Amino acid sequence: MKRDRNPKAWLGLGMKGVAMGAADLVPGVSGGTVAFIAGIYEELLDTIGGLGIGTVRSLFRSGLVRTWRDYNMGFLLALVTGIGVSVVTLAGALHHLLEHHPVLLWSFFFGLVAASVPFMLRDLPRKAWNAGTGCALLMGAAFAWWLTGLPPLLQGDHPVFLFGAGAIAICAMILPGISGSFILVILGAYSAVIGALKSFDVLRVAAFAGGALSGLLGFSKGLGWLFRQYRSLALALLSGFLIGSLRKLWPWKQDLEALFTHSDGRVEYLQSNVSPAAHPEPQWMGAVGCMVLGALLVAGLGSIAGGARAVDGRPGNHG
């Protein structure tokens, strides 16, 4: 899939990449959610799913310029650049907020994800609602609810383990509602990956990157096929993932016990959700304000995406 974009559209695409990167930095939020509400999710799946051996053959047969256009590489470059900028510039700030203002940060993302559900479901035609889509919605919600309740495991840093963790985590990163970084925490690989990146451990970074690349190429093809063949079921399932992920994003938590310490000094706790009244610092006004801010951001992105679909002639809201 390739599309002609003007400079303003390319800049906007890069900013969407920044938003995706910021989301993926927080264990519990998925960049796939941002991609969907921004209107680029299916293009992302199609573009990644189209890469493979054929891309290499095209590079030798047709040249770099033709291959670049045919495989929509500019789209990926703009997104990856935005994600990279986000990781470099926002990682420290987000980790600071996670450490010192967790209620406000979780409230923002809770509002963002909760408001994303109707924006995702708006692409599901009314006539598509039946027992199958209803079951898919419930199954997605139940799976994400169960997954986000799992405690983090012990840590591991063997290259083979990191390869597998990378393949699993990258799949979660492109699924709305399931956080890749949270999956790394559950698998016990988050600390090892962060440590390898900080120490420039080439072997372990390469193992993780290789697993991520393998998982991304394979999973995106399967998910893209699912969207093409069973779009309504896919939308219902992914909407369920978003609903179930709200368990992880609930702002008011209490620490039950310390599990282990990350390489950057952060302590990973086993946590449980509590009511705001039971939390020592509920920060009611700030929390509600952050939820509203997150919901407004989704509304803005959704409006922009809806306008882009109308201009492109892509499917929009079916009613």
C-alpha positions in Angstrom: 0.0 0.0 0.0 1.4 3.4 -0.9 -0.1 6.8 -0.7 0.9 10.3 -1.8 1.4 12.7 1.1 2.3 16.3 1.2 4.9 17.7 3.6 2.2 18.6 6.2 0.9 15.0 6.1 4.4 13.5 6.5 4.9 15.8 9.5 1.6 14.7 11.0 2.6 11.0 10.4 5.9 11.7 12.3 3.9 13.2 15.2 1.7 10.1 15.3 4.9 8.1 15.7 5.9 10.3 18.6 2.6 9.6 20.3 3.0 5.8 19.6 6.5 5.9 21.1 5.3 7.7 24.2 2.5 5.2 24.7 4.8 2.2 24.4 7.2 3.6 27.0 4.6 3.1 29.7 4.0 -0.5 30.8 0.3 -0.8 30.3 -0.3 1.3 27.2 0.0 0.2 23.6 1.2 2.1 20.6 -1.3 0.1 18.6 -4.1 2.0 20.4 -2.7 5.3 19.2 -2.2 4.0 15.7 -5.8 2.9 15.5 -7.4 6.1 16.7 -5.0 8.1 14.5 -6.3 6.2 11.5 -3.1 4.5 10.4 -3.5 1.0 12.0 -4.5 -1.0 8.9 -1.9 0.8 6.7 0.7 -0.1 9.4 -0.3 -3.8 9.3 -0.4 -3.9 5.5 3.0 -2.2 5.2 4.8 -4.4 7.7 3.0 -7.5 6.4 4.2 -6.7 2.9 7.8 -6.9 3.8 9.8 -10.1 3.3 12.0 -11.9 0.8 10.1 -10.2 -2.0 11.4 -6.8 -0.7 15.0 -7.9 -1.1 14.3 -9.3 -4.6 12.7 -6.0 -5.6 15.6 -4.1 -4.3 18.0 -5.9 -6.7 15.5 -6.0 -9.6 13.8 -2.7 -9.5 16.2 -0.5 -7.5 16.0 1.4 -4.3 13.6 4.2 -5.4 11.0 1.8 -6.9 11.2 -0.5 -4.0 10.9 2.4 -1.5 7.6 3.5 -3.2 6.2 0.0 -3.8 6.7 -1.1 -0.2 5.6 2.2 1.4 8.9 2.5 3.2 8.5 6.3 3.6 5.5 5.6 5.9 7.6 3.3 8.1 10.5 5.7 8.2 8.3 8.6 9.3 6.7 6.5 12.0 10.0 5.0 13.2 11.6 8.4 13.3 8.8 9.7 15.4 9.0 6.7 17.8 12.7 7.2 18.1 12.4 10.9 18.9 9.8 10.0 21.5 12.0 7.4 23.2 15.0 9.8 23.3 13.1 12.9 24.5 10.3 11.5 26.6 11.6 8.4 28.3 13.1 10.3 31.2 10.0 12.5 31.7 7.6 9.6 31.6 9.7 7.5 34.0 9.8 10.5 36.4 6.0 10.9 36.2 5.6 7.1 36.7 7.8 7.3 39.8 6.6 10.6 41.4 3.1 11.2 40.0 1.7 7.8 39.2 -1.9 8.6 39.9 -2.0 11.5 37.4 -0.1 9.6 34.7 -2.3 6.5 35.0 -5.4 8.7 35.0 -4.3 10.3 31.7 -3.8 7.0 30.0 -7.0 5.5 31.6 -9.0 8.4 30.0 -7.1 7.9 26.7 -7.8 4.2 26.5 -11.4 4.3 27.8 -12.2 7.0 25.2 -10.6 4.9 22.5 -13.2 2.1 22.8 -16.1 4.0 21.1 -13.7 5.3 18.4 -12.7 1.8 17.6 -16.3 0.5 17.7 -17.5 3.3 15.4 -15.8 1.4 12.5 -17.9 -1.6 13.3 -21.2 -1.5 11.3 -24.4 -2.0 13.2 -25.4 -4.9 11.0 -22.2 -6.6 11.9 -23.2 -7.0 15.6 -24.2 -10.7 16.2 -23.3 -13.5 18.5 -19.9 -13.9 17.0 -18.8 -10.3 17.4 -20.3 -10.2 20.9 -18.3 -13.2 21.9 -15.1 -11.8 20.3 -15.6 -8.6 22.3 -16.1 -10.5 25.6 -13.2 -12.9 24.9 -10.9 -10.0 24.1 -11.9 -8.2 27.3 -11.5 -11.4 29.4 -8.1 -12.2 28.0 -6.7 -8.7 28.5 -8.2 -8.5 32.0 -6.5 -11.8 32.9 -3.2 -10.9 31.3 -2.9 -7.5 33.0 -3.5 -9.2 36.3 -0.5 -11.5 36.1 2.4 -10.7 38.4 5.9 -10.0 37.0 8.1 -13.1 36.8 11.7 -13.5 37.8 14.3 -11.9 35.5 16.2 -13.7 32.7 18.9 -12.4 30.3 19.9 -15.4 28.1 20.0 -14.4 24.4 17.6 -17.2 23.4 15.2 -16.0 26.1 15.5 -12.4 24.9 14.9 -13.5 21.3 11.6 -15.1 22.4 10.6 -12.2 24.6 11.2 -9.8 21.8 9.0 -11.8 19.4 6.2 -11.9 22.0 6.5 -8.3 23.1 6.5 -6.8 19.6 3.3 -8.6 18.8 1.7 -7.0 21.9 3.0 -3.5 20.9 0.9 -3.5 17.7 -2.2 -4.9 19.4 -4.4 -2.1 20.8 -4.9 -2.5 24.5 -1.9 -4.8 25.2 1.4 -3.1 26.1 4.6 -4.6 24.8 6.6 -3.2 27.7 4.2 -4.7 30.2 4.6 -8.1 28.5 8.4 -7.7 29.0 7.7 -7.0 32.7 5.5 -10.1 32.9 8.1 -12.3 31.1 10.9 -11.0 33.3 12.8 -9.5 30.4 12.2 -5.7 30.9 15.1 -5.2 33.2 17.5 -7.3 31.0 16.5 -5.4 27.8 16.9 -1.9 29.5 20.2 -3.0 31.0 21.5 -4.4 27.6 20.6 -1.1 25.9 22.3 1.0 28.5 25.5 -1.1 28.5 25.5 -1.6 24.7 25.5 -5.4 25.1 25.5 -6.1 21.4 24.7 -9.8 21.7 21.6 -9.4 23.8 20.4 -6.3 22.0 20.8 -8.2 18.7 19.0 -11.2 20.1 16.1 -9.1 21.3 16.0 -7.1 18.0 16.0 -10.3 16.0 13.1 -11.8 17.9 11.2 -8.5 17.6 11.7 -8.4 13.8 10.7 -12.0 13.4 7.6 -11.6 15.5 6.6 -8.4 13.9 6.8 -9.7 10.3 5.0 -12.9 11.1 2.3 -11.5 13.4 1.5 -8.5 11.2 0.8 -10.8 8.3 -1.6 -12.9 10.3 -3.3 -9.8 11.8 -3.5 -8.2 8.4 -5.1 -11.3 7.0 -7.6 -11.4 9.9 -8.6 -7.7 9.2 -9.1 -8.5 5.5 -11.1 -11.7 6.0 -12.9 -11.0 9.3 -12.8 -7.3 9.9 -15.8 -7.1 12.2 -14.6 -9.9 14.4 -11.1 -8.3 14.5 -12.5 -4.9 15.5 -14.7 -6.5 18.2 -11.7 -8.6 19.6 -9.4 -5.6 19.7 -12.0 -3.4 21.3 -12.3 -6.1 24.0 -8.5 -5.9 24.5 -8.9 -2.2 25.2 -11.7 -2.7 27.7 -9.8 -5.4 29.6 -6.6 -3.4 29.7 -8.3 -0.8 31.8 -7.5 -3.1 34.8 -3.8 -2.3 34.4 -4.5 1.4 33.9 -6.6 2.0 36.9 -4.9 5.0 38.6 -5.3 4.0 42.3 -3.1 1.1 43.3 -1.4 -0.2 46.4 2.0 -2.0 46.6 1.7 -5.5 48.1 5.3 -6.7 48.0 8.6 -5.9 46.3 9.4 -8.4 43.6 12.8 -7.3 42.2 14.8 -4.2 41.3 15.4 -3.0 37.7 18.8 -2.1 36.5 17.8 1.5 36.6 17.1 1.3 40.4 13.3 1.1 40.1 11.6 -1.5 42.4 9.0 -3.7 40.7 6.1 -4.3 43.1 3.2 -6.7 43.1 0.2 -4.3 43.0 -3.5 -4.4 43.4 -6.2 -1.9 42.5 -8.0 0.0 45.2 -10.8 2.5 45.4 -9.8 6.2 45.4 -11.0 6.5 48.9 -8.6 3.8 50.1 -5.6 5.5 48.4 -3.4 7.7 50.6 -3.2 10.4 47.9 -6.3 10.1 45.6 -5.7 13.5 44.0 -9.3 13.6 42.8 -9.3 16.9 40.9 -6.0 16.2 39.2 -6.9 12.7 38.3 -10.3 13.6 36.7 -8.6 16.5 34.9 -6.0 14.1 33.4 -8.7 11.6 32.4 -10.5 14.4 30.6 -7.3 15.5 28.9 -6.6 12.0 27.7 -10.1 11.6 26.4 -9.9 15.0 24.6 -6.6 13.9 23.0 -8.4 10.8 21.6 -11.2 12.9 20.3 -8.8 15.2 18.5 -6.9 12.3 17.0 -10.2 10.6 16.1 -11.5 13.7 14.3 -8.3 14.1 12.3 -8.4 10.4 11.4 -12.0 10.7 10.4 -11.3 13.7 8.1 -8.3 11.8 6.6 -10.6 8.8 5.8 -13.1 11.1 4.2 -10.5 12.6 2.0 -8.9 9.3 1.1 -12.3 7.6 0.5 -11.4 5.0 3.0 -14.1 3.3 5.1 -15.1 5.6 8.0 -18.0 5.5 10.4 -20.7 3.0 9.4 -24.0 3.5 10.9 
